[in-house]
């Protein structure tokens, strides 16, 4: 009986550790996103930490490959070639388009859904290459960047944490009840 109790306790401890890990991971991902994301591209540059960044696609110029509200992941490199999808700092806007021409000094890009090429830009205007994306998740990311969205996010994290702790406390109470029951049974057996 005691072995069953120990196994049950170990399982509960593992479950609690898994919940804690998920919470820490969720908070870490959200903090990483908050540091790197740029959902309002007007007049801002793409934040990059260690050559990595992320942003949200705001227009349909790259559809169907990059739908509106896709969260894109950007990597800074010095090896750009025709066909790469890049983020360009176009004066006060960030533009996500495909390179159609590149030489030592100039790059010309075009949105996949656009009929015409963009104006030539200096290569130095390339902020990075798009290395991945998650379609449509950017809508939630844009909402999270608003004050109401931030409050909702904090509320969800606190609710998850509260439910996790409540379950953990219930599990501890059940374990204590089981332990009392085992001790009571052992006392009865010992008396007999």
Secondary structure, 3 states (H helix, E strand, C coil): CHHHHHHHHHHHHHHHHHHHHHHHHHHHHHHHHHHHCCCCCCCCCCCCECCEEEEECCCCCCCCCCCCCCEEEEECCCCCCCCCEEEEEECCEEEEEEEEEECCCEEEEECCCCCCCCCCEEHHHEEEEEEEEECCHHHHHHHHCCHHHHHHHHHHHHHHHHHHHHHHHHHHHHHHHHHHHHHHHHHHHHHC
